[in-house]
Amino acid sequence: MKVFFDYQIFSLQKYGGISRYFFELMNHFSKSEEINFELPIYFSNNQYLRNAEFVKVKSFFPNLKLGIKNYYTRYLNSINFKMSVDFANNQNYDVMHPTYYNSYFLKSIKKKPYVITVHDLTYEKFPNLLKNSDTETKREIYNSARKIIAVSQNTKEDLLKFYKIKDEKICVIYHGNSLLVNNDDLNNRKIDLPEKYLLFVGKRNNYKNFLNFVKTISPLMNEDRKLFVVCAGDEYFKPNEKKIFHELNIVNQIKHIKIDNDIQLIQLYKSAIAFVYPSLYEGFGIPILEAFACDCPVIASNNSSLPEIAIDAAIYFDPQNNNDMREKISEVIRNIDIRNQIINRGRKRLEYFSWQKTANETKKVYESVI
């Protein structure tokens, strides 16, 4: 069986959950004799692909900013686009698995089946917070797909609600964890970190609820000047964020760290008092599994997919109730027994997830549509 993955997400993300997902699928398929795949791509700054042995990316420009406003990015991605169109047209594959939601391929694949993965319905649930998403294009892609993979039961329910797709067309397949803890690596590469901090991972925009989280716990930080918040991710603090930190009198207790590799991320999780996930919505929540793998206590919102993924291995709060959020976080900070309890539960819960399991179940979906 031969699977065709296209260029889309690897032209959009240097890091990120979706490109990590497709990287892990291809990584596991590359070790199987039963499945072959093609990723026709010329340019990518995606860091997961950079050292991958199973795909050859000819062009890397680490300092080149991604996005349609950059002429060079547009030019290089136009080459990627043409390569994917040509490969779609040549029909030398059994099933296509598009990596994002551009419908360009619909004219080219003709009668070849394709499977689409839906990672979340953030744009549909928060139309006022996020730039408009082309829901009609998504509807066309979802309706024409032979099967849809939802990354959680919650995401499946959202699909049923917003797009009225038939239940039997949707398969729920969970993600796995990519962080493999090697103590030798950790001992050899140290990051300068505060002794006592809460960890926030990823983007901080809108529905991620970051600023509300900071405002909510600022009284705890004012009471304890040794308590920090460390933010891990690509985006540096914006002027409006810094202004708020100053107003809250916590500007010296918030630190941003740009993550260049998994070792750094593991160090951040392992040294934190807890990982806090205040998001208003998540389709899956890979950072939960990352925290489990690093024995980092999880404090999370009680909404969307998060309780489905963590079950009893997290302390939950209402992300729209600031008193509840602050009380739950304070309780975890103060009580080492609670932290140890949810760490142990996290280890057990993590056993349920693996990329090998994800790849095996995805392979079965491919077979079902051929």
C-alpha positions, -999 to +999 in steps of 0.1 A: +000+000+000+013+034-010+002+066+008+006+101-005+012+129+020+013+165+007+034+195+015+009+217+033+016+216+070+053+213+065+052+246+047+033+262+075+049+250+107+085+250+120+071+232+151+036+223+161+012+195+169-001+188+134+033+186+117+046+165+147+016+141+141+024+136+104+061+133+111+054+105+136+031+087+112+057+087+085+085+078+109+066+047+120+055+038+084+091+040+073+099+010+095+070-011+081+073-034+051+035-033+045+032+004+038+051+029+016+046+066+014+057+097-006+061+133+006+069+153-025+084+184-011+113+208-020+113+234+008+106+232+045+118+248+077+100+222+097+124+210+124+110+175+127+118+169+090+152+184+093+171+153+103+146+127+091+161+099+072+129+089+055+124+120+034+147+143+015+140+180+018+163+198-006+160+233+009+163+246+044+165+283+054+164+283+092+161+320+095+135+325+068+102+336+082+072+315+071+040+332+058+024+345+026+040+380+031+075+367+025+083+366-013+109+338-009+086+317+012+058+321-014+082+312-042+095+281-025+061+270-015+049+274-050+075+247-059+061+225-031+026+231-044+035+221-080+053+189-068+022+178-049-002+186-078+021+167-102+022+137-078-016+138-073-021+138-111+002+109-117-020+086-097+009+065-084-005+059-049-034+040-033-046+066-008-039+103-001-037+118+033-037+156+030-018+174+058-041+204+059-073+220+045-064+235+012-087+218-014-063+221-043-060+183-046-096+176-052-093+182-090-062+161-093-068+129-074-098+120-095-112+087-081-084+080-057-096+079-021-083+102+006-085+104+044-085+136+063-075+142+099-094+168+119-074+181+148-098+205+163-127+229+154-113+260+171-123+283+143-158+270+143-162+273+181-146+307+184-154+327+152-152+360+170-118+353+185-100+340+154-097+351+118-124+336+096-118+301+085-131+288+052-157+264+066-172+258+031-139+245+018-136+223+049-171+211+044-163+201+008-131+183+019-149+165+048-179+154+026-156+141-002-133+122+021-138+084+024-129+085+061-123+112+087-099+107+115-108+127+147-080+130+173-105+127+202-141+118+209-147+154+217-134+164+183-157+138+167-187+152+186-178+187+174-176+174+138-210+159+141-224+191+155-209+216+131-208+196+099-235+170+103-212+142+091-224+106+094-212+090+126-198+059+109-175+080+086-155+092+116-128+072+134-113+084+166-075+078+168-055+093+196-020+109+194+011+095+210+039+111+230+072+121+214+093+131+244+117+103+253+135+112+285+172+104+286+189+115+318+224+116+302+211+142+277+195+162+305+226+163+326+248+175+297+225+203+286+212+226+313+189+256+309+190+285+333+156+282+350+140+297+382+139+273+411+101+276+414+079+280+384+047+271+366+051+261+330+030+273+301+037+257+267+028+268+232+009+297+216-007+324+239-034+338+216-070+343+224-086+310+233-054+298+249-064+320+278-029+329+287-033+365+298-063+356+320-042+328+335-015+353+344-039+379+358-055+352+379-024+339+395-006+373+398-018+376+435+001+343+442+032+357+425+030+389+444+028+370+477+057+348+467+084+365+448+102+332+442+072+320+421+077+324+383+058+316+351+080+301+323+065+303+288+079+278+262+074+285+226+084+303+194+067+336+201+084+363+222+064+385+245+044+412+227+043+448+239+007+444+252+018+414+272+047+432+287+025+461+296+002+439+315+031+422+333+042+456+345+008+466+356+005+434+376+039+440+391+052+406+380+074+416+350+105+401+367+087+368+374+078+358+339+103+343+315+101+332+279+123+304+265+125+296+228+125+259+224+151+245+198+148+208+206+130+182+227+158+180+253+151+216+263+114+210+264+119+179+287+141+200+310+113+226+313+087+200+322+109+181+346+119+212+366+084+228+368+062+227+399+034+220+374+023+224+338-008+246+336-031+243+306-057+271+309-070+268+273-107+273+265-106+245+240-083+218+226-088+191+200-064+167+218-037+184+240-003+168+232+013+188+261-006+167+286+012+135+273+045+154+273+040+164+309+031+128+319+063+116+302+084+140+322+067+134+356+053+169+356+020+175+375-008+187+352-033+214+361-058+218+333-091+233+322-121+211+327-134+215+291-132+200+256-109+170+251-086+177+282-105+155+308-109+128+281-072+126+276-059+131+312-089+115+330-079+113+367-042+123+361-048+160+364-063+186+387-090+205+368-104+240+371-130+261+353-110+284+330-137+310+331-138+310+369-108+329+381-113+320+418-115+283+409-084+285+387-064+303+414-075+280+442-066+248+423-032+261+412-024+273+447-034+239+461-010+221+438+018+245+446+014+240+483+007+203+485+035+179+474+013+149+481-012+160+454+017+166+430+031+131+436-004+116+433-011+130+399+024+123+387+019+086+394-015+087+377+001+104+347+026+076+343-002+050+342-024+071+319+005+076+294+007+038+289-025+041+269-010+063+242+018+056+217+026+067+181+029+030+172-007+026+182-016+057+162+002+044+131-014+010+133-049+023+137-043+048+109-031+020+086-063+002+092-083+033+081-063+034+049-070-002+042-107+003+048-110+029+020-089+012-007 
